[in-house]
Amino acid sequence: PAAFVAARAFAQTAPGASPQTTAAAKAMLDAMEIRKNMVAMYAEMQKTLPAMMRQQVGAMIEADATLDATKKKEAIAKFEAKLPGLAQAVGKIFSDQTLIDEMIDEMVPLYANNYTVDEIKTLTAFYQSPVGRKMMTLMPKLAAESMAIGQRVMNPRIGKLMQDVMQEVQKP
């Protein structure tokens, strides 16, 4: 607990950033309704996570040249049996309020160390505008859909790479 309090106190002012810049970054994150949007984003991620995990693990199992068809089928069945519990465990992580607190604490220095006070104020004004509000409202949906696109586009490439690596590793 003491280390957590010390870490949170450290995050109150971004290292290398002025107190004004840190305060502006916190105000901008508030204007972004970052806490509400992170909860929504995590909820969207939870919906797509089982399918993404199924796809990734399935590709890894299929790429494993040490397994015959029967063993691959068994491995997939074992994973499928564990998937609901795994999804539930990830859901528990996503719903932990301290996760969001930690994320915000880490984001303050990110913005404070990369933007000036004036730039942060400009961003804050944007996030308070109708189009800024719309952007933040759509962000969880856009992030989830972007992740799904990334998976769809990347998995065949990564699967092929993993298959090539497995074949290389298994050569005498």
C-alpha positions in Angstrom: 0.0 0.0 0.0 2.8 2.5 0.8 4.5 1.9 -2.5 1.1 2.4 -4.3 0.6 5.7 -2.5 4.1 6.8 -3.3 3.7 5.9 -6.9 0.4 7.8 -7.1 2.0 10.8 -5.4 4.9 10.6 -8.0 2.4 10.6 -10.8 0.7 13.7 -9.5 3.3 15.9 -11.2 4.8 14.6 -14.4 8.6 14.4 -14.2 10.1 17.1 -16.3 6.8 18.9 -16.7 5.7 22.1 -14.9 2.9 21.9 -12.4 0.8 24.0 -14.8 1.4 21.5 -17.6 0.5 18.6 -15.4 -2.7 20.4 -14.2 -3.6 21.2 -17.8 -3.1 17.5 -18.8 -5.4 16.4 -16.0 -8.0 18.9 -17.0 -7.8 17.7 -20.6 -8.2 14.1 -19.6 -11.3 15.2 -17.6 -12.6 17.0 -20.6 -12.1 13.8 -22.6 -14.2 12.0 -20.0 -11.3 9.5 -20.1 -12.6 7.4 -17.2 -16.0 6.9 -18.8 -14.4 6.2 -22.1 -11.9 3.7 -20.8 -14.8 1.8 -19.1 -16.6 1.8 -22.4 -13.5 0.8 -24.3 -12.7 -2.1 -21.9 -16.3 -3.3 -22.3 -15.9 -3.3 -26.1 -12.6 -5.1 -25.8 -14.2 -7.7 -23.5 -16.8 -8.5 -26.2 -14.2 -9.1 -28.9 -11.5 -10.7 -26.7 -12.7 -14.3 -26.8 -12.9 -14.3 -30.6 -9.4 -12.7 -30.8 -7.9 -15.2 -28.4 -9.6 -18.1 -30.2 -8.2 -16.9 -33.5 -4.6 -16.3 -32.1 -4.4 -19.5 -30.1 -6.0 -21.5 -33.0 -3.4 -20.2 -35.4 -0.6 -21.0 -33.1 -1.9 -24.6 -32.6 -2.4 -25.1 -36.3 1.1 -23.8 -37.0 2.7 -26.2 -34.5 4.2 -28.8 -36.8 5.0 -31.1 -33.8 1.2 -31.8 -33.4 -0.7 -34.2 -35.6 -4.3 -33.4 -36.6 -5.6 -35.3 -33.5 -3.4 -33.5 -31.1 -4.3 -30.2 -32.7 -8.0 -30.9 -32.3 -7.4 -31.9 -28.6 -5.4 -28.8 -27.9 -8.1 -26.6 -29.5 -10.7 -28.4 -27.4 -8.7 -27.8 -24.2 -8.3 -24.2 -25.0 -12.0 -23.8 -25.8 -12.8 -25.4 -22.4 -10.6 -22.8 -20.6 -11.7 -19.8 -22.7 -14.8 -18.9 -20.6 -12.8 -18.8 -17.4 -10.0 -16.9 -19.1 -12.5 -14.4 -20.5 -14.0 -14.0 -17.1 -10.5 -13.4 -15.5 -9.8 -10.7 -18.1 -13.2 -9.1 -17.5 -12.3 -8.9 -13.8 -9.0 -7.2 -14.7 -10.9 -4.7 -16.9 -13.5 -3.9 -14.3 -10.9 -3.1 -11.6 -11.1 0.6 -10.9 -7.4 0.7 -9.9 -6.5 -0.2 -13.4 -8.2 2.9 -14.8 -6.6 5.0 -12.0 -3.2 3.7 -12.9 -3.8 4.2 -16.6 -4.7 7.8 -16.0 -1.8 8.4 -13.7 0.5 7.1 -16.5 -1.3 9.2 -19.2 -0.8 12.6 -17.3 3.0 12.6 -17.8 2.6 11.3 -21.3 0.7 14.4 -22.3 2.4 16.8 -20.0 5.9 15.8 -21.3 4.9 16.1 -25.0 2.6 19.1 -25.1 2.9 22.7 -23.9 0.2 24.2 -21.6 -1.2 26.1 -24.6 -1.4 23.0 -26.8 -3.1 21.1 -24.0 -5.6 23.9 -23.6 -6.3 23.8 -27.4 -6.8 20.0 -27.1 -9.1 20.5 -24.1 -11.2 23.0 -26.1 -11.5 20.5 -28.9 -12.6 17.7 -26.6 -15.2 20.0 -25.1 -16.5 20.8 -28.6 -19.4 18.8 -30.3 -17.0 17.0 -32.7 -14.6 16.3 -29.9 -17.4 14.9 -27.7 -18.5 12.8 -30.7 -14.9 11.6 -31.3 -14.6 10.5 -27.6 -18.1 8.8 -27.7 -17.1 6.9 -30.8 -13.6 6.0 -29.6 -14.4 2.7 -27.8 -16.3 1.5 -30.9 -13.6 2.7 -33.3 -10.9 1.1 -31.1 -12.7 -2.2 -31.0 -13.3 -2.2 -34.7 -9.7 -1.1 -35.4 -8.5 -4.0 -33.3 -10.7 -6.4 -35.2 -9.4 -5.0 -38.5 -5.8 -5.4 -37.2 -6.4 -9.0 -36.2 -8.0 -9.8 -39.6 -5.2 -8.2 -41.6 -2.3 -9.3 -39.4 -3.2 -12.8 -38.4 -2.6 -14.4 -41.8 0.8 -12.7 -41.9 1.7 -13.6 -38.3 0.4 -17.1 -38.8 2.6 -17.6 -41.9 5.6 -16.2 -40.0 5.0 -18.5 -37.0 4.6 -21.5 -39.4 7.9 -20.6 -41.1 9.7 -20.2 -37.7 8.3 -23.5 -36.4 9.6 -25.3 -39.6 13.0 -23.7 -39.2 13.2 -24.6 -35.5 12.3 -28.2 -36.2 14.9 -28.8 -38.9 17.7 -31.1 -37.9 
